[in-house]
């Protein structure tokens, strides 16, 4: 049994947003150090609920903010109001998410800058801990198109056979959302005393022109989405971009993908995987009625191919109650690819032995398994 006495209790305003969801899920993997305190946006409409939420936290990551609105003044007023409400309720270590938009002449950037200064002043007055992050462009799986990032928009448009347009071919300084939430985690468990980090600039981890990103995503569309071939990924950025692209696929309408079965007097031959990635191939036999899996990955790319027997594959996005089910039959070999942050399993629902081929893009490392168990 885990001793919870010395564990940090962490709350996240904006928990349901793009970064908030990734941070909440990531912190829930650190069950030996962190207890997450659930938050909903309506707490800002009820000061008693907000105070109760704050009183249960040792640290709060303030992510809640309005990014877009027809009237920039509404963005500014809303974001400052959220900060002031939080200040009125708390006595904890606060980590604030600002943006490099601070440096630009717009009211969203000004709201982040002024909000950060308000929190710094509160921390100075109350002798509390405060870390103000100034963050570059963030991308990653499940971001909202036309809202969170141009990468989210491009991925959505390509998957839906739309034609992305480049407005300004700027250089984008980017950080992957998993890298960002790990940085939040490090500051939560090992904070700097006082407000020495009131202006903590988060380093970007890649820099690319918008046109270069779009070209790479178009290659993913052609090779992976259309041709079912895993593309060559030449850098960690391209791996992260590929997993981001995959998250926008409508899995229910795409899977299972049927494979071409070539037969003659000798028997049958079926191509299962085309890949430039290498990785690890394996296979399993599963007895009738047995279920394998019930785990998820945060970075690995994985394909299940049924070549004999009948199976049902189930997947569920972490934090969601919706289960997607796919029926596969070895009489017509087919595959399902596993998205990141989706727990998944496979069950033999036939009367004979089930044979499944597996491919994963990296060798198994017992010291870094990237495998987390959770029932679908």
Phi, psi and omega in degrees: 000137182280132175278117186266358186301317185261012180277146179279134177261118188239131174246153182229111171286143187076028184302329184276355181281184184300300180291321181301318179296315179296318180294316180300313180295319180295315180296330178290346173279346183258053187293347177276348183234333192234139165243124179272136178258115184300146180223141171234153187297336182288353175298331179287349177263356182222102186298328179294317178294321179295316179296321178296316177301312181298320183295339181270354187254143167271332179214145178232130173260114184268102179250340185301128180191157172264128181261325187224142176192155180296331181248110180303330180294326177296320177300311182299309184297319181296313184292321177292324178296320178298317179297314182295323176297319180293318179301320183293344188251350198235158171213066185218175170287123181248133174244123188247135180264107173253193189213154173295353172298343175309327186277356183254160185271073174214158187288335174295310178299321179295323179295323179290318179297310183291326177296319179296318179294322177299318180291324176297317179297319176299315181296321178297317182294318187264001183053046180255170178272138179214133174233117179256108181274131171253111197249137174284190180297133182249136175224164178159178182301143170075012174294154182277122177296150180064017181216300187280317183197159176294331178295316177301318180295312180300315181300312180301315183294317181295316180299326183263020175059032173265173186243100181299146177238138177266120179277309177227124182275069184274164168279124179258125173266119195236152167226139178283142187300327178294325177292321181292313183292331175294323177295317174304313182301314181299321180286331178292314185277342181221067185287153174277131180301146176071213184240033181296340182249040181291343178227065183274106180280124179275125181289138172286152183252353174204156178221124185214148173288149179303319181295325178293319179296315181297319179298318179297317179295323177295323175296320176300318180299314183290312186283311188273307186288317183271318187259355179063027180252132176288124185282162173291131179243107191269358181204167176297325177300316181292325174298314180295322179293321180295315178294329174294312179303315184298332185290346182266359179285137174281095188298324184294323182275343184268324188252157354285149176271124181281139179259153180280122182255114180264123183237147171208195184296341181277335185141225185223152177222132182224128172283132183251319184219132168244126187207144171259008190262344186079246176081199187232129175258146175204171175216160177223154167250140183227129180285156180306136177084356183268142177246134174248157172102239189060054175209169178222165178235154179255349180218337188288149176254128189218142177232134174253127178236119177269123181244350176206135179092183181243138183218155166241126174257132177242140175225147178215128178293134180301130182092355180246155176260358184277123179254127175261133182239137181231131177263129180233146183220128181298342175297330172230087185309140183206167182221160171227132175266142184266119177288155173294150179063024171241118173287145189214156175210170176221133183236135173281110181254009179261189181257353180243174178298138177262131175243124182234132172267143178234139170231137177222148193281354179220153178294151179291130179235110183298340179271351179209071191283334186048044180225118184236127187273128174202130180296140175297000000 
